[in-house]
């Protein structure tokens, strides 16, 4: 049965007034255009997305800041599980729940708690600064458990790592860039223009569900 | 059955009802004789049916009672606990009718002249009492005296009209006459209310005086006693003195849950929510432990309240066993908030704050929250603030600053390094994290502050590029070099 004209009209008005909410039943828009356009609307809801940043100074923190600021701009809360307590807030982040962990184990426990809580729809797990030896010890079952929780709660988890370690990620994105010292005095908008974000693996929803 | 009753009397079955309310105890005490002693622990004041069958009578001494039933379970009367039960009874009754009388311990009389749906209201009241472990029975009648007599024989509800003969067969003891008067009446062959009511009123007055007259009027259902209306106190508390000291958490949690169930029901009766829990424990060595637990989103949900209290109690370490537990709640009016279409408040604030507490236990209290800058230029100066209850993503505005340069990932604490300088510029660095030749350098950036007091600080910062491609920030303070972060 088709929707009534009034419903269609209401949808149209809402879509015009809240363009960032378009398709929110499938995606969690980060509000940062380069990432949203790459993923076709935002990070997929109910799944894990892995951002791989292999270089030491590649711009991973820029993306982290951009996403958090964009979420603030759209009045959305974010949980940041900081694997090595390395985040440096550059401005006020009144809607950021910052969890400062010191080890990967601690961060995984914190992630588990935050995901199960399900109050925050968007969560970031930052493992960029954690040593590889710590991350290699994380059993694959942990990531599959997180996948099940996000799927159940319809929440979104973005992980930032140097290497692909999240076996249950639906989408793996790679950022290959090398910052230069001159970038320290450049506007971020200019730095971001040189970023090359690439989807290196995307699982279909069906494959992902039975992974 | 009359169309409209005037008075409703609700009485707790006995003081046992609280003790035997849980299924376990109910089953246990169904077959084991048990007795309640006065507060001095000398005389029996109430019994359960097995104890009565064993031949024990109220007023017996403890030794007499044990002699008749060696397996007798004895409990000492707890007056404070009974007061809380009476308050509970009044508060629940008040939700049914605003005109209530605190008639006697365990007895409450309600004026229900203007109350509709009497039957369903009374059943609901008894169900509420039963839900918190109190067995009660209710009687309705045209005046308080008849209602009281009806309540005594009700199972659990009895409705009596003025001309009902049901009460006529009740014994005189049900009116509680003085022993002297009772003896006289029994010597006359008067054993029931009906027999007394059939005697001429004036003759009774002449022979037995005012007391006899009052007894006759009560027996005849002509008592004109006016109710003394009271308003129940608005304190919501429960307490218990344990007969045996508690050394483990489980018994305390059992009591805690029962207290919460009662308090939840009491607050529901007055349309309030629970906003704060005050837990007080008295230890065997006299030490008192008190803690107030704020409920982020006031609620009456026992599971949520229980979870919050348990979270505290599980982490509590006491120096001695617990001998007394007191729980008081602070009620509040319901908060009203409406979820927006796309923005809103936390879906389940209580769960969220429960999670926050667990996160704080995991990583530390100062490690979870919202980062807030401190009014200083000193690097890495910030404080962490826990979100408020109404933490929401509605109408938040952040300060907009020009976004320049990449973000810094900071090492906390900084990594001590040895830095080689040529012409006052770093050329190589050695540390546990990074080592090597410096390819490019920017700086120094001099920072200082608090020069006017003993907290003075001064830092020189350098941005350097190493051979691994990483851009790091080095800082020199008081002659000590540190790698403080990496740009990313």
Interface residues (C-beta under 8 A of the other chain):
Chain A: X14 X18 X21 X24 X53 X55 X56 X57 X58 X59 X60 X61 X62 X64 X65 X69 X72 X75 X76 X77 X85 X86 X87 X88 X89 X90 X91 X92 X93 X94 X95 X96 X97 X98 X99 X100 X101 X102 X106 X109 X110 X113 X114 X116 X117 X118 X119 X128 X129 X178 X179 X180 X181 X183 X184 X185 X186 X187 X188 X189 X191
Chain B: X341 X342 X343 X346 X347 X348 X349 X351 X352 X355 X358 X359 X362 X363 X364 X367 X368 X369 X370 X371 X372 X373 X380 X382 X384 X387 X391 X393 X394 X395 X396 X398 X399 X400 X401 X402 X403 X404 X405 X406 X407 X408 X409 X410 X411 X412 X440 X442 X463 X465 X468 X469 X470 X471 X485 X486 X487 X488
